[in-house]
Amino acid sequence: MLSAGMMLPLQAQETATPEAEPKVEIIEVRGIRGSLARSMDVKRESSGVVDAISSEEMGKFPDTNLAESLQRITGVSVSRVNGEGSQITVRGFGPEFNLITLNGRQMPGTGYTRSFNLENLSSEGVSALELYKTARAENPSGGLGATVNIVTSKPLSSPGQKFALMGKGVHDSSNEKGKDVTPELAALYSNTFADDRFGVALSFSQARRDFQIQNANIQGWQANVPLPSNPTHVIDRRPVGADGLPTGNYFFPKDMNYGITDFQRERTTGQLTLQYAATDDITFTLDYTGSRALVGSQGIGWGIWNNFGDNINAYELDERGTALFADISGDDGSFSASKGTTEVKAASIGFNMAWQLTDNWQVSFDAHDSNNKADNGADKGSGNSGQIILGSDQLITKFYDYRTGEIPQAYILWRNGTNELRPSEIDSNFSQFFHSPGESEVQQFKLDSTWHNSVFNIPLVSIKGGVARTEQTMSGTNAWSGLRGGPGFNPSFTFIFPDSMFTRRDTGNFLDQFAGGGNGLVSNYYYTYSYDEAVARQTAYLTETLMGPNAYLPDPYNVYGTVGQSSVQEVTNSLYLQSAWEFDVANFPVQLNVGARYEKTDVTSSVRQDVEKQVNWVSPSEWIMKYESGDINFLTLTGSHNVLLPMMDLRVDLTDDLVSRFSVGKSITRAPLGALGGGRSLSGSPKPGARSGGQGNTNLQPYESTNLDLSLEYYYAPGSYAAIGYYRKSVKNFIGNSITDITIEGLHDIQNGPRYQQAVADIVARGEQPTDTAIYNQMLANGHGDANGEIAPSSADPLILWSISQPQNSPDTKTVDGIEAAWQHMLGETGFGFGINGTIVSGDVKFDVESLTQQTPLVGLSNSANLQLFYEDYGWSIKLTYAWRDSYLIGVGQGQGSSDAPPQFAKAYAQWDLSVNYDVTPNFTVFFEGINLTNETEQGYGRYEEQFLFARQYGPRYILGARYRF
């Protein structure tokens, strides 16, 4: 639908067209070709490097959600959550580097983050997505990678009455417990009245999806752990040094887990826009957008937990020191259950006034108040999210084996003489309950003015300037119950759980898309049980009278738990000035847009501080931080920064069809919220090898990038073009973590203290293996535990060595270079066409997997490619799409990784989707969609692919629906 109404927001920046909405005849061109043609025209006519995705018709966006649509743009790739596109990476810069705006307004991140989850916003009420890859003075800062503007429908831009109604049935092939077919409904209405002076647009959508995710995961790899003094068998393929001993680092997995989680997801979105043209020169717009996403989950899991040193019986290391096989005694095997409901609610209300003061002078005022709240305690029964760990420590040894297949094997030799734990032997280890709501708010006002030159006989076309004030507040609470109900298996409470509570399952169809999954798993069974029953039984028996401070209290805010609170407020005052020029150089038409933006930001951080008392050893595999009681303390810190962001866009029309561009400018992204929060925190469960903590830095400076873009675009036929571009981003103030090893007075370490050493000596004297379990039990036997089986530190024990991480700005400048290429072609009048694009990126921002030092790599950097094949004629509209993303760095640090902050990488991923539409009548369409047609899976790894981190299996989705419009 190529219309002056739709193109106006972009064209007004480049030409002298008045901002008031003109009354023109709308010629509607629907479908795939119309959408691609509109997107191409936006790209061609814009200043700088801009790409766009346009709706195919009212209520019909090209993909099932906005993130999936954006990945069709060159240089854009998506990260998926629950099998759906959620957040975007642009030109190698991840979600936190990209700014999302709604109708030009800065949107708050989802919960206590800067990142906006696009899957929570329905695409039906969106008319276009605009992606600004180069800096623009008039845009709010924050999009170092890119700025994405979501454009919603406005009634005065498309006068007259319009209505669309859509219904879908969604079948997710992974679903096991929910409904096999779930509904999606959407309705859109737009109309104008009073000679097109008043307009209203309304949209509503509601969707539900039931699905299942199967996964295997390791929470972290530990580097250079203590090795056994007398192993039974060792294969070590590392290089041998001059002394004949293996050299180099080595790595062991902290655990190995498998899980199945069933989800029910509901999403409701509504939008209302009211417009009033009071005169031919003044237009008022009032709009509201609201959304609510509710995700409920119930999961079951099973796995093993490892400690090292003399727990290790045998192992095999590959050439780079990764354990491919390990025989490790001690600790436990578990069968877990989890349950939780997360609600994300977003709302934005805005007001805009556009005033054409004179033929040459326009003024606009815009204000909005937006918020985004995420709450993982939306379960009406419990008000929290929880995890139950049942299992047993009655084992002889555990095995980890990743010598074959795509899924590591984990299996246990139990003391019952088999590889299978009986229901009657399942015991209570611990449970933990969480509540971590977060909220992000933005209040913003902008005053902009544009003057179009008709006075001076110079190449100046227009000058635009403005001021803005943005107040962004991000706050969050993190409540943790502590480990409830023990923790550990001493004393034993197996009698709490009747055998009938557990149902044995086999793994026949579990992770069956992976080699080694399904029936290939050595431990080919697991138990399921009711989460609610397990909570009820433990609550009834493990009372405070029996257990004291270890009582089973399924409440994150219980008196023995911990509560953290933090907030960050940023107040930014800004002003900008930019000018547009048009002139000829050697008979080549030239457009020049030059300007600058200045911003000053004040940061205030407030963090709740708990005072640590001591670390107790409460079971062979669990260590718990105890806190002082007393008044709640808050630490408030302040910081500030200011930036000047110049920009220049140059466009030269080499011919009528050949366009060249050159752009330079600066852009920023502010520091992550967690890094800005001041104060120090220590791990609440500081197991050996995981004695870590963090401290924020309110004075962190934003990432600052100097950008260069060159491109050449050839528009050789209607709807067809080819383009190639080069970009460079030189980024300074990269944020990395400096780790300092410190001791804290009063926090003593039981491990390696005199009582611990005596227990080791007692065990060795009997000719037994000093595993963690044996040492813990020996210390209890030696009289060092209390009535609850907890061992407290003594002043004779050494102080704990803590690894404290604090973010710092790096003095280095790092560079990312990329090449983008795109080709879109309509095959004449045949109805066939295709679009293909790809991006190749490189830079000195990669993670060095051979180094154990702290690093500041760029998360998300990867090559990507997209393909669209389509046919549109005779009422049919068929599109087959392919999206590929190369392997990339997900993040630095693993949940149970060692203090060197090891990496998380994702393997390359590709997905095929299909969309088929048929117009039964001009107003009635039926359609079919297939998503992830080939049942692709996701995999991740640590420093090397042999360091398995996760494997996830989702399954294809199929959608059948109909759409009616008039």
N, C-alpha and C positions, 0 to 999 in steps of 0.2 A: 504494500500500500504506500506508494510514493506520493506524499502529500506535503504541501507547504506547511501545514500544521505540524507534521511530525518533524520536518527538517529545521523548523525555525530555531529551536534552542541552539543548534550548532551553527547555523548560518548567521545568526545575529552577532556572533563573535567575529565574523570575518567581513561582513558587508554592512552597508548602510540601511539595511532593511529595518523598519521600525519594530519595536518589541511587541506592540499591540498586535493581537491575533487577527490576521486578515480574513475576510470572507471570500473563500474561493470554492470552486467546484471540486469535490473530492472524487478522484478517479481511483477506484479500488482495484489493485492487482494483488490477488491472493496467492497463497501457496508457496512452495519452496522457491520457485524462480523469483517471485515478487520479494520474498524475504532476502534472498541473496543480492538482488539488484539494489534494494534499499541500503543494505549493509555496504555494498561496494560504493554507492554514491556518497555515503557518509565518509568513508575512507578517502575518496577522491577529493571532496570539497573541503575537508578540514585543514586547519593549520596544525602543523606538527604531525606526529604519528598517532593516528586514532583508528581504532577498529570498532565494529559494532555488530550486534546481532539484533535482528528485527523480528517481531512476531509475524507468523505466516498469515494470520488473520486475527480478528478480535477473539481473544481467549485461547489462541493456539500458538504456543511457543515451540520452537523447533525440537526441544528435548524435554524430558520428564522433570528436570529441575534446572535452576539457573546455573549451577556450577557445571553441569554436564554440557549446557549450551556454550558456556564461556570457553571450554576446552577446544571448541572448534576454531578458535582464533589462534593465529600463529603466535607461538611463544607462551601459550597458556597450557598448564597441565593441572590436574585436580588430585587432591588427596581424598580418599573415600572413608566414610564411616558407615558401618553396617551395610556395605555394598552400594552406597549411594555417594555421588559426588557431594562434598561438603565445603571444602575450602580450596582456594586456588593458589598456584605458584605461577608467577609471571616473570619470564626472562631469568629464571633461576632463583628468584627471590620468593620466599614462602609467604604464608598467609599473614604473618605479623608485619610484613613489609608492604602490604597492599591495603589501600584505603577503600572502603565501601561507602558510597554516598547514595542517598535516595532523593531523586530530583534535585541533585546538587548539594544536598545537606549531609554533613558528616554523621554517620550512624555509629552508635555505641557497639562495642564488641559483645560477644555472647557471654553473659555472666561476667566473671572477674578476669576478662581477657581483652586484648585489642582485636582479636580475630573474629570475623563475622561468619557464622555458619549459614551458608546459602540454602541448605536443604530445608531450613525452617521457614522459608518464605515461598509461598506458592507462585508459580510462574504465570497463572492465568490472567492476573490483573496487570501484567507487565507488558508494555508496548515495545520497549527496546532496552538493550544493554550497551553502554558506551564505555570503551576501554581506552583511557588516555595513557599512552606509553611514554610520552615526553612531558616535561614539566610545563606547567601553565600557571602564570602568576595569579589568575583569578580563582584557581582551585585551592581548597584548603590543603594544608600540608599533611604529610603522613604516608603518602603513596610513593615510597622510594622505588618499588618495583613498578607499580601502576596504580591508577585511580579508576575504579569501576563505578560508573553512575547508572543506577537503576531508574529507568524512566517509566512512570505509570501513566495510564490513560487520562487525558484531560478533555472534558466534553466540548469546550469551545474550539478545540483544535480539530474536531470532527463533528460538525453540527448535524442535528437530526437525531431521530430515535434509532437506537440499535440495541439488540438483545441477543445474548447467546447463552445456551444451556448445554452442559456437558455431563455425561455420566460414564463411569468406567467400572469394570470389574477387574481386580488385580489378583492374579494367581502367582504366588511365590513358591517355587518348587522346593525350597528348603523347609517350608513350614511343616511342623509335626503336631503342635498342640493347639494352634489357633485355627481360624477359619480358613478353608482352602481358597475361598474367593472373598476378597474384601472390597468395599465400595470406595469410589472417589466421585465427588459431586462438585460442580462449579457452576455459578451463574454470574453473568455480567450484564449490566444495564447502563446505557448512556443516552441522555436526551438533552435537548436545548429548548428553551421557551422564550417568550417575549421577544420575538424577532432575533433570536439567537443571542440575547444579552445575558440570559441566565442558563446555567448548565449544571447538570448533576451526573456523576458517574459513580456507579456502585458495583463492587465485585465481592463475591463470597466463594470460598472453597472449603471443602472438608474431605480429608483423606485418611484412610486407615491401611496399615500394612502389618501383617503377621508373618514372621519369618524366624529362622534359626541360623545361628552361626556355630560352626564347629571349629575348634582351634587346638593347637598344641603350642606351648610357649615355655621359654626359659626366661626368668626374670633378670638374670644377669650373669656375667662371666667374671671370675675373680683371677687377677693376675698374680703370678709368683706366690702362690699360697704355700704354707708349710707342707713339705713332703714327708712321707713316712720314714721312720728310721730303719725299718726292717720289712720292706714290701715283699710279698710272695712272688710277684711277677711284674716286670717292667719292660715295655718296648718304648724306646725314646729315639725318634728319628731326627732330632735336631742336629745341626752340625756339631762336630767334636772339636774342642780347642786343643792347644798344645799340650795340656795336661791330661788329654785323653777323656775329658769329661764333656758332656753336652753343654752347649752355650746358647744364650738367648733367653727370651721370656717364655713363660708357659702359662696356660690358662685352663681353669676347670669351671664347669657349670655349677652354679649355686643350687639349682633345683631343676626339675623337669615336670611339667604339668600338662594335662589334657583337660578339655572342657567342652561342654555343650550348653549354649544359652539360648533360650526362647524369648523372643521379643514381641511386644505389641506396641505399635507406634500410631499415634493419632495426631493429625495436624489440621488446624483450623486457621484460616487467614481471611481477613476482611479489609476492604479499602473503600473509603468514601471521599469523593472530591466534589466540592461546590465552587462554582465560578460565577462571578457577576461582573459584567462590563458596565460600570456605572455610566460611562460616557464612551465615546470613540477612543478616548485617550487613557482611560484608567480602568484597569481590570484587577479585581480582588479574587484571590484563590484561598480557600480553606480546605485542608485535606487531613485525613486520618488514615493511618495504616496500623493494623493490629494483627498479631499472630500468637498462636499458642500451640506448642508441640509437647506432647506427652509420650514418654517412652517408658514402658514397664518391662522389666526383665526378670527372669528366673533362670538360674544356672546351676549346673552340677559339674564337679571337677574331681580329678584324682591325680596323685603325683607323689614325688619324693622330695626330700629336703636334705642338703648335704652340708657337712662341715669337713674340715680337711686335717692335715697333719697325720697323726697316727690312726685316724679313722680310715685312711686310705689303705686298702689291701693290695691293689694292683691297678695299673693304668697303662694306657698306650697313648703316646703323643705323636703327632705328625711332624713334618719338617719345620713347621712354623710354631710348634709348641702347643697346639690345640689338642685337648684331650678328646680322642675319638671313642675311647672306652675307659670306664672307671668302675672299680669294685670298691664300694665305700660302705663301711659299717656305721652303726650309730644312728641317732636321730630317729626319723619316723617316716611312715607312709600315711597318706591322708585321703579322705573322701570328703569333699567340701560341697557346700550349698550356698548360694547367694541369691539375694532378692533386693530389688529396689525400683523406684519409679522417679524419673527425672522430668521436671516440667520446665520449659523455657517459654517465657512470656515476653513479648516485645510490643511496644506501642510507640507511635510517633504522631504528634499533632503539629501541624505547621500552618503558617499564614504567610501569604505573599501579596504584595501590592506592586504592580507594574504601571508606571505613569509616564506617558509621552508628553513631557512638558512643552516641547516645541518640536518642529519638524526635525531638528538636529540633536535634541537633548532628551535622554531617557533616564529615569531614576527607578530603582526597584528596592524594596525593603523586604527582607525575608527573615522569619524567626521560626524556630521550632524547639520543641521539648520532646526528647526521645529517651527511652530507657529499655533495657534488656535485662531480664531477671532469669537466672538459672537456679533451680532448687532440686537437689537429689534426695530430698526428704518428702516428696510429694505422695508417697504411699500413705493412704488415709488411715491405715491401721497402725503403722509403726512410727511414721514421721521420720524415717531414716532409711539408709541403705545398710545392709548387713552381710556378713560372711561367717559361715559356720565351718569349723574345721573339726571333723571327727577322724578317727584312724587308730593307729597303734604304734607303739615303739617296740613291740615284741617281735623283733626281726633279728635275723642273723647278719644279713648284708643286703645292699642294694646295688643294682647295676645300671649304668648308663652306657648306651651303645649306639654310635652314629657311624659305624663303618660301612653300612649299606643303606639304600633307600633315601627318601626325602624327609622322613620323620624319624627322629631319634627314638630308640626303644628305652623304656624305663621299666624295670621289673624288680621284684623283691623276693628274697628267700626268707620266709617267715619261720618262726620257731615251731610252728605246727608241722614243719617238715614239707610244706608245699609252697607253691608260688601264689596261693590265693588265701586271703584273709576271710575267715568265716564271719557271718553276721554277729554271732555271739561274742566275738573278740573285738568288735568295734567299740572304741572308747571315746571319751570327750577329751579333746586337746584344748581348744579355746575358740571363742567367737569374738568378733569385733564389729562395732557399729559406728557409722559415720553420718555426719550431716555437714555439708559444705555449701551452703547457698552463696551466690555471688550476684552482684548487680553492677551494671555499668549505665551511667546516665550522661546525656549530653544536652546542655542548653546552649543555644547558639543564635546570634542575630547577625545579619549582614546588611550593609547599606552599600549599594552599587550604583554607579552612574556612568553613562556612556554618552560621549559627545561625538557626533559625526561631522566631519569637516566639509562644509560647503562655502567657507569664507575665504580661506587662504589657498592660493594656487600653488600648492606643493603636493607631493605624493602622499601626504598623510590622509588616511581614510577615517580613522577614529581613534579616540583615546578613551580608555576605560579605567576606572579606579574604584576603590572601595575600602571600607573598614569593616572589621568583624571582631566579635568577642565570643570565645568558646570556653565554656566551663564544663569540664569532663571529670566526673567522679566515679571511681571504681572501688567497690568495697566487697569484702568477703569474710565469711566465718568458717572456721574449720574445727568442728567438734569431733572428738574421738573417744570412744568408750574405754580405751585400753583393752588389754587382752582379758576377756571375761571367762570365768569358769575354771580357773586353775592357775595359770595354764599348765599344760603338760599332762602326763598320764600317771602321776603319783600324787595322791592315791588314785586308784582305778575306779571308774564309774560305769563300767560296761553294763551293769544291771539296770541303768536308767533306760536303756534302749532295747525294747523287745526285738527278737529276730524278725517279727512280722513288719517292723518299720522299714526294713530294707528290701529293695527289689534288685535282684541281680540282672544285669544286662550284658549282652555281648557287643563287641565292637565291629560287627560285620559291615555296617554301612557308615562307620565313623571315619571321616577323612579319607574316604575311598577314592578320591581323585588324586591322591598322592601315593607314590611308590612307598610301600612299607606301612600304609594306613590300612584301615578296615581289618580284614582277616589276617593281614600281614603283621599286626601288632603282636609281640610276644606275650605281653600281658593283655589278654583279649577279653577282659571283663571289667565292669565297674558297677558300683551300687548307686541307685537313686533313692532318695528319701524326701519326706516333706520338710521343707524349711520351717514352716510354722509349728509342726509337731516337735521338731528338734528344739526350737526355742522354748516352747511351752514346757517340755519335760525338764530341761535344764533350769529354767526359771523356777519351777516348782521345787526342785530338789537342792540345787546349789545355792542355798540362801545365805544371807549375811551371817546368820547364826552359825551355820556350818563352815562357811568359807572365809568369813571375815572380809578383808579388803578385796579378795578374789571372787566375791559373790557374783553370780550370773545376773547382771543388770543390763538388759537389752536397750540401753538408752545412752546415746553419745554424751549427754549432759549429766551423767551420774557423778556422784561426788568423788569418784576415784578416776574419772576421765580427765581429759585436757580440752581446753577451748582456746583457739587462737582467733584473733580478729585483726584485720588490717584494712586500711583504706588509703587510696592515693587520689589526690585532687590536683588536676592541672588546669590552670587558668591561662588562656592564650589570648593576647591582644595582637591583632594583625592589621596591616594595611598593604595595599598593592596598587601598582600602576602599570598598565600595559598599553601599547599602541600598535595599530595596524597600518601598514604602508603598502601601496601598490605603485609600481613603476616598471619601466622597460630597461633592460640592459642588453645592448646589441640585438634589439628586436625580440628579445625573449621576455615574456611577461613574468614579473617577479612579485611575490607577496612576502612581506616581512612582518613578523609579529615579535615585538621585543618588549620586555618588561621586567619587573622585579617584585618580590614579596618580602616583607619584613615581619618577623614574629618574635614576640617575647613571651616566654612561658615560665610561670611560677609553679613549683611543685611542693605539695605538702603531704607528708606520709605519717600515718599514725598506726602503730602496731602494738598489740597486746603482748606483754612479756610475762611468761611464767618462769618462776625461779626453780632451777633444778636442785634436787636434794641428793640423790644417790641412784646408782644403777644396781638392781638386784638380779641375781641369776635365779629364775623361777622354774625352769625345766631344762632338760639337756639342750634343747634347741632354742630357748626363748630367754631374752634379757629385757628387763623393763626399767624405764626411767621413772623415778619417783619424784614428785614435786612438793615444794613447801606450800603449806596452806597459808592463807592470809589475804590481804587486800590485792585487788587486781591492779596491775600497773600498765600504763600506756606510755609508749615512747613516741614523741612527735619530733620529726625532723623536717627541714625545708631545703629546697634547692631551686635553682633557676638556670635558664639558658636562653640565648637569643640567636636568631639565624637570619641571614640575608640570602635570599634565593633568587638570583637573576636567571633569566631565560631568553632564548632567541630561537624562533622558528623561521626558516627561509625556504620558500617554495619557488621553483623555477619551472615553468611549462616549456619544455624543450620543443614539443610539438603539440598539436591539439590533443593527442592521445598519450603523450609521454610526459610524466611528471617526475621531477627530482626534488628531494627534500634534504635539508641539512638543519639539524637542531642541536643546540647546546643548552645546558642549564643545570641547576642544582635542585636536588630533592632530598627529603629527610624521612626517616622513620624514628619515632621516639622509642626509648628503651622499654623492654618488657616490664609488665607491672610487677611481677614477682621480684625483679631485680631492683626496682625503685623502692620497694617497701623496706624501711630501715629496721633495725633490731636484729638480734641473733636468735636462732632456734637450733636445737639439737635433736637428733633422732629420738623418737619415743620408744623405739625398739632397737637399741644399739647392740646388735649381735657382733661377735668378733668378725672383723673384716668390713664392718659397716658402721663404724663409730664416726659418724659424719655430722656436719651441721652447715648452716648457711647464714649469711649476713648480707643485708641489702645495702644499696648505695643510692641515696636520694639525689646526689649530684651527678649522676650519669648524664653524659651528653648524648644527644641523638646521633644515630647513624647518619652520615652526611655523604651524599653521592654527587660527584661531578659527572654529568652524562653527555655523551656524544652519540648522535644518530645520523646515519646516511642511508638514503633509500632511493630506489628507482622503480616506478610503477608504470606499467603499459596497459592502457585501457583500449583494447583493440576491437571490441564488438560489444553490443548491448549485453550487459550482465556478465561479461567476460573480461578478465584481466590477469596479468602476471606481475609479481612484485618480488624484489629482493632487497634486503636491508642488512646493514651492519650496525651494531651498537656496542658501546663501551661504557661501563659504569666503574668509576674509581671511587671506592668507598673508604672513608676514614671513620675513626671512632668505633671500629668494630668492638663489640662487647664480649669479653671472655672472662673466665673465672680464674682467679688466683687462689690456690689452695695452700693454706698455712697449717702446719701441724702444731697444735697447742695443747697444753694441759690446763685444767680448770680446778682451782683449789676446792677440795671437798668431794670431788668426783673420783673415787678410787676404783681400781680395776681388780676384780676378784681373780681374773685369769692371770696366771703366773705369779700370784702372790704366794706367801709362805704356806697357807693352808692348801692352795691348789697344788703346789709342788709336792707337798707331803702326800696328797691323795694320789698323784701320779706315781710317786715312789712306792706307795703301798700296793698299787695295782701291778707295777712291773715286778715287784718282789714275789708276787704270786705267779708270775709267768703269764700274765694276761695282757690283752691289748688295751692301752689307755685311751679309749674312745671318749668322746664328750659325755656320752651316757654313763660310762663306767666312772669317769672322774666326778660327775655330778653326784651319782649315787654314793660314791666313796666319801665325798665331803659330807653328805647327810649322815652316813654311818659314823663318821668321825665327830658328829655332834655340832656341825656348823650351820644347820638349818633351823628355821623356826617351826612353829606348830603347823604352818601352812605349806611347809616344804620349800620355803624360799631361803636363799642364801644371801645375806646382806654383806656389803663390803666392810672391811675394817681399816683402821688408820695405818695398819702395817702393810696393807696392799699398796702397790704403786699407783700413781695417778693414771687415769685413762688418757691415751693419746688420741685427740680428736682432730679430724681433717676438716677444717673450716673453709668453706668456699665463699668467696666474695666477688661480685662482678666488678670489672674494671674496664675502662676504655683503653683499647690497644692503641699505641702510638703509630702503628703501621697503617699504610694505605694498601688496600687490596683491590684487585681489578678483575672484572668479569667482562669477557668479550663474547659476542654472539653473532651468528648469521641466521637471518630468517628468510624463508622463501615460501611463496604461495602462488598457486595457479588455480583459477576458477574459470570454467569453460562451459558454455551452453552450446550443445551440438545443433546449431541452427534451429529449425522448426520441428525436429524429431521428438522433442520432449525430454531427451536424455541430456545429462550433464554431469559434471564432477567437480569436486574441489579437493585440492591436496595441499598440505602445507607441512613444513618441518622447521625445527629450530636446533641448531648446534651451538652449545655453549662450552666455554672453558674459562679457566682463571686460576689464580694462585690462592684460592679459597677452599681447597679440598682438605679433607681430613687425612693426616698421615697415620696410617694404621700401624706402622712400625714403631711409632713413638708413644711412650707412656706419659709424656709431659702434657700440660694443659694447652688446649688449642682453641682458636677462634675461627672455625670453618663456617662456610655459608650453607645453611640447611636448605635442602630442596633443589639444589642445582642438578639439572639433568637435561639430556636431549629429549625431544618429543616430536611426534608426528601425528597427523590426522588425515583421514580420507573420507570423503563423502561421494557416494554414487547415487544418482537419483533419476527417476523418470516421472514426468508429470504431463498427462494428456488424457483425453477421453474420460474425464472424471476420476482418473487414477492419480494418486500421488504416492510414490514409493521411494523410500530413502534407506540406504544401507550405509552405516557409518563404522569406522574403525578408529580407535584411539590407542596410541602407544606411548608409553613413558619408560625411559631407560632407568636403570638402578639409580638410587639417590640416597643421600644422607637424611634420615628422618630427624635425628637429634643427637645430642651429645649427653651421655650419662644413661645408665641402665638402673632400673629400680633396685636390684640387688647386685649391681656391678661393683667392682673395686673402686677405690678413691681416685684412680687415674681418669675417671669419667670416660669410659669406653663408648664407642659410637653405636648407633642403631642405623642400619641400612635396610632399604627396601629393594627387593629384586625387581627387575624389569616387569612391566605389566602391560597387557594389551587386551582390548575388549571390543567385540562386535555387537552392534545394536541394529535393530530393524524397525522401520515404521512404514505401515501401509494404510493409506486413506482412500476411501471411495465415496464420491459424491452421488448419493442415490437420487437426490434432487439438488437444485442450486442452493437450497437452504439446509439440507439434511445430509450428514456425512457419518459413515461408519468407519471405524479404524481398528487396527491391530498393531501392537507394539511388542517387540521382544528385546529384552535387556540382558546382556551377558549371555548371548546365545550359546557360546561354546563352554560355559561353566568354568570360566577362568578362576584361579585361586590367587591368594596373596601370600608372599613369603618374605621373611626378614632375617637378617643375620648381624653379627657383631663385626669385629675387625676383619674377619675372613668368612667366607661362605660356610666354612666348616663349623663356625661358631653360631649354631642355630639359635634364633630368637623366637620366631613365630611362624606358624602356617595357619591360614584361615580359609574356610570353604563356605561359600554362600549359596550357590545355585542360581540358575536363570530365573527371570521374572517374565510373565506374559500378561498382557493387558488387552482387553477387548472393550470397546466403548462406542459411543455415538455422540454427535454434536449437532445441535439445531440452532439456527441463527435467523434473524430477520432484521 
